[in-house]
Amino acid sequence: MKKSNFLLPLFIGLLMTTFTFAQFGNGNRYGRQGRTAIPQAQTPEKEPEPKTAAEMVDEEMPKITESLELDPFEQAVVRSVLVKYVQKRVELQILKLEPKKMKEEYDKLSVLQKEELKAGLPEDKYLAYIDLEKSRFQKTGKKKKRKKKNKD
Protein backbone atom coordinates (compact mmCIF):
# COMPACT_ATOMS: atom_id res chain seq x y z
CA MET A 1 0.00 0.00 0.00
CA LYS A 2 2.84 2.35 0.69
CA LYS A 3 4.24 1.76 -2.79
CA SER A 4 0.97 2.70 -4.50
CA ASN A 5 0.76 5.89 -2.42
CA PHE A 6 4.19 6.87 -3.71
CA LEU A 7 3.66 5.83 -7.36
CA LEU A 8 0.24 7.43 -7.84
CA PRO A 9 1.36 11.08 -7.20
CA LEU A 10 4.52 10.48 -9.24
CA PHE A 11 2.46 9.17 -12.17
CA ILE A 12 -0.03 12.07 -11.93
CA GLY A 13 2.83 14.61 -11.79
CA LEU A 14 4.45 13.03 -14.84
CA LEU A 15 1.17 13.15 -16.82
CA MET A 16 0.55 16.78 -15.85
CA THR A 17 4.05 17.76 -16.98
CA THR A 18 3.57 16.01 -20.31
CA PHE A 19 0.21 17.64 -20.89
CA THR A 20 1.61 21.05 -19.97
CA PHE A 21 4.45 20.79 -22.49
CA ALA A 22 2.11 19.49 -25.17
CA GLN A 23 -0.33 22.31 -24.56
CA PHE A 24 2.28 25.08 -24.74
CA GLY A 25 4.18 23.81 -27.77
CA ASN A 26 7.55 22.53 -26.61
CA GLY A 27 8.10 25.25 -24.08
CA ASN A 28 7.37 28.17 -26.42
CA ARG A 29 5.08 30.71 -24.91
CA TYR A 30 1.45 29.90 -25.66
CA GLY A 31 2.35 27.63 -28.55
CA ARG A 32 3.47 30.50 -30.79
CA GLN A 33 6.57 29.47 -32.53
CA GLY A 34 8.41 32.74 -32.78
CA ARG A 35 5.41 34.81 -33.83
CA THR A 36 4.47 38.03 -32.11
CA ALA A 37 1.07 38.75 -30.63
CA ILE A 38 0.54 41.80 -32.88
CA PRO A 39 0.62 41.12 -36.61
CA GLN A 40 3.16 43.28 -38.41
CA ALA A 41 2.12 45.05 -41.57
CA GLN A 42 4.75 45.06 -44.26
CA THR A 43 5.92 48.57 -44.90
CA PRO A 44 6.65 49.39 -48.52
CA GLU A 45 10.14 50.62 -49.28
CA LYS A 46 10.32 54.37 -49.64
CA GLU A 47 11.24 55.64 -53.05
CA PRO A 48 14.37 57.74 -53.00
CA GLU A 49 13.50 61.39 -53.13
CA PRO A 50 14.48 63.13 -56.36
CA LYS A 51 17.55 65.31 -56.15
CA THR A 52 17.18 69.05 -56.09
CA ALA A 53 18.73 71.25 -58.75
CA ALA A 54 21.43 72.39 -56.33
CA GLU A 55 22.37 68.78 -55.48
CA MET A 56 22.63 67.87 -59.17
CA VAL A 57 24.86 70.87 -59.88
CA ASP A 58 26.99 70.21 -56.79
CA GLU A 59 27.75 66.72 -58.11
CA GLU A 60 28.99 68.11 -61.44
CA MET A 61 30.82 71.20 -60.17
CA PRO A 62 34.10 69.45 -59.18
CA LYS A 63 34.46 68.05 -62.72
CA ILE A 64 33.66 71.41 -64.29
CA THR A 65 35.97 73.31 -61.95
CA GLU A 66 38.85 70.91 -62.54
CA SER A 67 38.55 70.80 -66.31
CA LEU A 68 38.03 74.57 -66.76
CA GLU A 69 40.38 75.65 -63.92
CA LEU A 70 37.86 78.13 -62.50
CA ASP A 71 38.67 80.56 -59.72
CA PRO A 72 36.17 80.94 -56.80
CA PHE A 73 34.31 83.85 -58.41
CA GLU A 74 33.91 81.98 -61.69
CA GLN A 75 32.78 78.89 -59.79
CA ALA A 76 30.06 80.94 -58.10
CA VAL A 77 28.91 82.38 -61.43
CA VAL A 78 28.79 78.99 -63.15
CA ARG A 79 27.08 77.33 -60.18
CA SER A 80 24.37 79.99 -59.89
CA VAL A 81 23.62 79.90 -63.63
CA LEU A 82 23.52 76.10 -63.72
CA VAL A 83 21.28 75.85 -60.63
CA LYS A 84 18.87 78.38 -62.13
CA TYR A 85 18.51 76.54 -65.44
CA VAL A 86 18.54 73.03 -64.02
CA GLN A 87 15.67 74.11 -61.75
CA LYS A 88 13.74 75.40 -64.77
CA ARG A 89 14.33 72.11 -66.60
CA VAL A 90 13.07 70.13 -63.61
CA GLU A 91 9.95 72.29 -63.53
CA LEU A 92 9.39 71.58 -67.23
CA GLN A 93 9.65 67.86 -66.58
CA ILE A 94 7.03 68.14 -63.86
CA LEU A 95 4.66 69.88 -66.29
CA LYS A 96 4.94 66.92 -68.72
CA LEU A 97 4.37 68.91 -71.88
CA GLU A 98 4.09 67.29 -75.28
CA PRO A 99 7.50 66.28 -76.69
CA LYS A 100 7.65 68.95 -79.41
CA LYS A 101 6.84 71.76 -76.98
CA MET A 102 9.26 70.33 -74.41
CA LYS A 103 12.11 70.34 -76.94
CA GLU A 104 11.37 73.96 -77.87
CA GLU A 105 11.44 75.01 -74.23
CA TYR A 106 14.68 73.09 -73.58
CA ASP A 107 16.29 74.80 -76.57
CA LYS A 108 15.21 78.23 -75.30
CA LEU A 109 16.64 77.47 -71.86
CA SER A 110 19.86 76.24 -73.41
CA VAL A 111 20.31 79.47 -75.40
CA LEU A 112 19.59 81.62 -72.34
CA GLN A 113 21.98 79.58 -70.21
CA LYS A 114 24.77 79.93 -72.76
CA GLU A 115 24.20 83.69 -72.97
CA GLU A 116 24.46 84.08 -69.20
CA LEU A 117 27.59 81.93 -69.04
CA LYS A 118 29.15 83.91 -71.89
CA ALA A 119 28.50 87.14 -70.00
CA GLY A 120 29.89 85.75 -66.71
CA LEU A 121 32.99 83.88 -67.92
CA PRO A 122 36.07 84.92 -69.89
CA GLU A 123 35.97 83.93 -73.57
CA ASP A 124 38.49 81.07 -73.33
CA LYS A 125 36.76 79.46 -70.33
CA TYR A 126 33.35 79.86 -71.95
CA LEU A 127 34.59 78.06 -75.08
CA ALA A 128 36.15 75.35 -72.90
CA TYR A 129 32.80 74.93 -71.12
CA ILE A 130 30.98 74.56 -74.47
CA ASP A 131 33.51 71.91 -75.55
CA LEU A 132 33.10 70.10 -72.23
CA GLU A 133 29.32 70.20 -72.57
CA LYS A 134 29.47 68.77 -76.10
CA SER A 135 31.88 65.99 -75.14
CA ARG A 136 29.74 65.00 -72.17
CA PHE A 137 26.70 64.34 -74.34
CA GLN A 138 28.49 62.43 -77.07
CA LYS A 139 28.96 58.69 -76.86
CA THR A 140 32.44 57.96 -75.60
CA GLY A 141 33.09 54.70 -77.38
CA LYS A 142 31.51 52.49 -79.95
CA LYS A 143 31.28 48.78 -79.40
CA LYS A 144 32.73 46.65 -82.10
CA LYS A 145 30.53 43.94 -83.48
CA ARG A 146 32.00 40.48 -83.44
CA LYS A 147 31.51 38.25 -86.39
CA LYS A 148 30.17 34.81 -85.64
CA LYS A 149 32.07 31.88 -87.02
CA ASN A 150 30.10 29.31 -88.95
CA LYS A 151 30.58 25.78 -87.71
CA ASP A 152 30.76 23.45 -90.71
C-alpha positions in Angstrom: 0.0 0.0 0.0 2.8 2.3 0.7 4.2 1.8 -2.8 1.0 2.7 -4.5 0.8 5.9 -2.4 4.2 6.9 -3.7 3.7 5.8 -7.4 0.2 7.4 -7.8 1.4 11.1 -7.2 4.5 10.5 -9.2 2.5 9.2 -12.2 0.0 12.1 -11.9 2.8 14.6 -11.8 4.4 13.0 -14.8 1.2 13.2 -16.8 0.6 16.8 -15.9 4.1 17.8 -17.0 3.6 16.0 -20.3 0.2 17.6 -20.9 1.6 21.0 -20.0 4.5 20.8 -22.5 2.1 19.5 -25.2 -0.3 22.3 -24.6 2.3 25.1 -24.7 4.2 23.8 -27.8 7.5 22.5 -26.6 8.1 25.2 -24.1 7.4 28.2 -26.4 5.1 30.7 -24.9 1.4 29.9 -25.7 2.4 27.6 -28.6 3.5 30.5 -30.8 6.6 29.5 -32.5 8.4 32.7 -32.8 5.4 34.8 -33.8 4.5 38.0 -32.1 1.1 38.8 -30.6 0.5 41.8 -32.9 0.6 41.1 -36.6 3.2 43.3 -38.4 2.1 45.0 -41.6 4.7 45.1 -44.3 5.9 48.6 -44.9 6.6 49.4 -48.5 10.1 50.6 -49.3 10.3 54.4 -49.6 11.2 55.6 -53.0 14.4 57.7 -53.0 13.5 61.4 -53.1 14.5 63.1 -56.4 17.5 65.3 -56.2 17.2 69.1 -56.1 18.7 71.2 -58.8 21.4 72.4 -56.3 22.4 68.8 -55.5 22.6 67.9 -59.2 24.9 70.9 -59.9 27.0 70.2 -56.8 27.8 66.7 -58.1 29.0 68.1 -61.4 30.8 71.2 -60.2 34.1 69.5 -59.2 34.5 68.1 -62.7 33.7 71.4 -64.3 36.0 73.3 -61.9 38.8 70.9 -62.5 38.6 70.8 -66.3 38.0 74.6 -66.8 40.4 75.6 -63.9 37.9 78.1 -62.5 38.7 80.6 -59.7 36.2 80.9 -56.8 34.3 83.9 -58.4 33.9 82.0 -61.7 32.8 78.9 -59.8 30.1 80.9 -58.1 28.9 82.4 -61.4 28.8 79.0 -63.1 27.1 77.3 -60.2 24.4 80.0 -59.9 23.6 79.9 -63.6 23.5 76.1 -63.7 21.3 75.9 -60.6 18.9 78.4 -62.1 18.5 76.5 -65.4 18.5 73.0 -64.0 15.7 74.1 -61.8 13.7 75.4 -64.8 14.3 72.1 -66.6 13.1 70.1 -63.6 10.0 72.3 -63.5 9.4 71.6 -67.2 9.7 67.9 -66.6 7.0 68.1 -63.9 4.7 69.9 -66.3 4.9 66.9 -68.7 4.4 68.9 -71.9 4.1 67.3 -75.3 7.5 66.3 -76.7 7.7 69.0 -79.4 6.8 71.8 -77.0 9.3 70.3 -74.4 12.1 70.3 -76.9 11.4 74.0 -77.9 11.4 75.0 -74.2 14.7 73.1 -73.6 16.3 74.8 -76.6 15.2 78.2 -75.3 16.6 77.5 -71.9 19.9 76.2 -73.4 20.3 79.5 -75.4 19.6 81.6 -72.3 22.0 79.6 -70.2 24.8 79.9 -72.8 24.2 83.7 -73.0 24.5 84.1 -69.2 27.6 81.9 -69.0 29.2 83.9 -71.9 28.5 87.1 -70.0 29.9 85.8 -66.7 33.0 83.9 -67.9 36.1 84.9 -69.9 36.0 83.9 -73.6 38.5 81.1 -73.3 36.8 79.5 -70.3 33.4 79.9 -71.9 34.6 78.1 -75.1 36.2 75.4 -72.9 32.8 74.9 -71.1 31.0 74.6 -74.5 33.5 71.9 -75.6 33.1 70.1 -72.2 29.3 70.2 -72.6 29.5 68.8 -76.1 31.9 66.0 -75.1 29.7 65.0 -72.2 26.7 64.3 -74.3 28.5 62.4 -77.1 29.0 58.7 -76.9 32.4 58.0 -75.6 33.1 54.7 -77.4 31.5 52.5 -80.0 31.3 48.8 -79.4 32.7 46.7 -82.1 30.5 43.9 -83.5 32.0 40.5 -83.4 31.5 38.2 -86.4 30.2 34.8 -85.6 32.1 31.9 -87.0 30.1 29.3 -89.0 30.6 25.8 -87.7 30.8 23.5 -90.7 
